């Protein structure tokens, strides 16, 4: 067997000779071929957004290994774990993140980028903070956190800060100052990178164009709606998300199917478009997915049946 050197190939914890042997064994291509397979982003959602494309995914509260494997190989861009209204199960989150590691997909791609990004939503609201929750979740390997019930730009900034490490003096993007403690631990295993590479990539996009973390902000109150323009303009916010709008409708004091709720949706979308901030919404049938994408929404949360029906209407690539 002929051994070769793979430029830039690193296997944390392995001596260089073992890395070369392992690279040869799994058949990773050399030189230019390897470079061509490397993604700009490990987070597949950010890779899509950077190319101007929308992203689509599911929500689940099922933290089983079977569900993790199913989500990892689903034809979606992200899955988010619902822990706002369910148990805040960090052990379950850890098992789910490890269960989504798909070695076959990595070998096929020739890089560590997963096909599906893992996000989660937690119980603390924007006004309550919850930095310790974010720290533990990111250290387990999340690529994004969904912050519920954010009312103003100050709360949005605190959310962003909780996802950032304090920056080096030489950083191009020092503000807002990060508050995340440094001990990535399991995240290195889940992301498949060295500590040095993780630290370079573990920052919020698009504030840091090389970042692979997303701070996704939910607007769920009349106060948040009033301040949506400032929230959408907050540095480090990766997207705004509305979910199903039930909390928003309750806070507005109207039924969920009332015209006021749709008007609120359009107000939020307008702010997102004005600041080039991706905007997300729930769409539970094929027609609604198509309509929301035409309107300019970039993040769609849907169901397997609705996604299947919508894909059936799309031209073959």
ChimeraX attribute file (.defattr): number of C-alpha atoms within 10 A of each C-alpha:
attribute: neighborCount
match mode: 1-to-1
recipient: residues
	/A:1	6
	/A:2	5
	/A:3	12
	/A:4	13
	/A:5	16
	/A:6	18
	/A:7	11
	/A:8	9
	/A:9	14
	/A:10	15
	/A:11	16
	/A:12	14
	/A:13	9
	/A:14	11
	/A:15	10
	/A:16	14
	/A:17	11
	/A:18	12
	/A:19	18
	/A:20	19
	/A:21	16
	/A:22	15
	/A:23	20
	/A:24	18
	/A:25	11
	/A:26	10
	/A:27	11
	/A:28	19
	/A:29	17
	/A:30	15
	/A:31	13
	/A:32	10
	/A:33	11
	/A:34	17
	/A:35	15
	/A:36	10
	/A:37	13
	/A:38	14
	/A:39	15
	/A:40	15
	/A:41	19
	/A:42	24
	/A:43	27
	/A:44	22
	/A:45	29
	/A:46	27
	/A:47	17
	/A:48	15
	/A:49	17
	/A:50	15
	/A:51	9
	/A:52	11
	/A:53	13
	/A:54	20
	/A:55	22
	/A:56	21
	/A:57	23
	/A:58	19
	/A:59	17
	/A:60	14
	/A:61	15
	/A:62	15
	/A:63	20
	/A:64	14
	/A:65	16
	/A:66	13
	/A:67	15
	/A:68	23
	/A:69	17
	/A:70	13
	/A:71	26
	/A:72	25
	/A:73	14
	/A:74	16
	/A:75	15
	/A:76	18
	/A:77	24
	/A:78	27
	/A:79	21
	/A:80	21
	/A:81	22
	/A:82	20
	/A:83	18
	/A:84	17
	/A:85	10
	/A:86	13
	/A:87	12
	/A:88	16
	/A:89	11
	/A:90	15
	/A:91	11
	/A:92	15
	/A:93	23
	/A:94	20
	/A:95	15
	/A:96	25
	/A:97	26
	/A:98	20
	/A:99	20
	/A:100	23
	/A:101	21
	/A:102	17
	/A:103	12
	/A:104	9
	/A:105	16
	/A:106	15
	/A:107	13
	/A:108	10
	/A:109	17
	/A:110	20
	/A:111	18
	/A:112	21
	/A:113	21
	/A:114	25
	/A:115	24
	/A:116	23
	/A:117	25
	/A:118	26
	/A:119	24
	/A:120	24
	/A:121	24
	/A:122	22
	/A:123	18
	/A:124	17
	/A:125	18
	/A:126	22
	/A:127	16
	/A:128	11
	/A:129	18
	/A:130	17
	/A:131	19
	/A:132	13
	/A:133	16
	/A:134	24
	/A:135	20
	/A:136	18
	/A:137	24
	/A:138	25
	/A:139	19
	/A:140	25
	/A:141	24
	/A:142	24
	/A:143	28
	/A:144	26
	/A:145	26
	/A:146	23
	/A:147	28
	/A:148	23
	/A:149	23
	/A:150	27
	/A:151	24
	/A:152	22
	/A:153	20
	/A:154	15
	/A:155	21
	/A:156	28
	/A:157	21
	/A:158	19
	/A:159	29
	/A:160	32
	/A:161	22
	/A:162	24
	/A:163	26
	/A:164	25
	/A:165	19
	/A:166	18
	/A:167	16
	/A:168	9
	/A:169	8
	/A:170	7
	/A:171	10
	/A:172	10
	/A:173	15
	/A:174	16
	/A:175	16
	/A:176	18
	/A:177	16
	/A:178	19
	/A:179	19
	/A:180	20
	/A:181	16
	/A:182	12
	/A:183	13
	/A:184	19
	/A:185	14
	/A:186	16
	/A:187	24
	/A:188	20
	/A:189	17
	/A:190	21
	/A:191	22
	/A:192	21
	/A:193	18
	/A:194	16
	/A:195	16
	/A:196	9
	/A:197	12
	/A:198	17
	/A:199	16
	/A:200	13
	/A:201	20
	/A:202	21
	/A:203	27
	/A:204	25
	/A:205	21
	/A:206	21
	/A:207	20
	/A:208	19
	/A:209	15
	/A:210	17
	/A:211	23
	/A:212	24
	/A:213	30
	/A:214	27
	/A:215	28
	/A:216	25
	/A:217	28
	/A:218	28
	/A:219	29
	/A:220	24
	/A:221	19
	/A:222	17
	/A:223	15
	/A:224	20
	/A:225	21
	/A:226	16
	/A:227	18
	/A:228	24
	/A:229	20
	/A:230	16
	/A:231	30
	/A:232	29
	/A:233	17
	/A:234	21
	/A:235	19
	/A:236	28
	/A:237	24
	/A:238	26
	/A:239	23
	/A:240	29
	/A:241	28
	/A:242	25
	/A:243	19
	/A:244	15
	/A:245	22
	/A:246	16
	/A:247	17
	/A:248	25
	/A:249	21
	/A:250	15
	/A:251	13
	/A:252	18
	/A:253	12
	/A:254	14
	/A:255	13
	/A:256	17
	/A:257	11
	/A:258	10
	/A:259	11
	/A:260	15
	/A:261	20
	/A:262	14
	/A:263	11
	/A:264	20
	/A:265	20
	/A:266	13
	/A:267	15
	/A:268	26
	/A:269	26
	/A:270	19
	/A:271	22
	/A:272	24
	/A:273	14
	/A:274	12
	/A:275	14
	/A:276	13
	/A:277	23
	/A:278	25
	/A:279	27
	/A:280	29
	/A:281	23
	/A:282	21
	/A:283	22
	/A:284	17
	/A:285	17
	/A:286	19
	/A:287	13
	/A:288	16
	/A:289	23
	/A:290	15
	/A:291	12
	/A:292	17
	/A:293	17
	/A:294	10
	/A:295	11
	/A:296	16
	/A:297	22
	/A:298	25
	/A:299	27
	/A:300	27
	/A:301	23
	/A:302	21
	/A:303	17
	/A:304	15
	/A:305	12
	/A:306	17
	/A:307	22
	/A:308	13
	/A:309	14
	/A:310	16
	/A:311	14
	/A:312	11
	/A:313	11
	/A:314	9
	/A:315	6
	/A:316	6
	/A:317	3
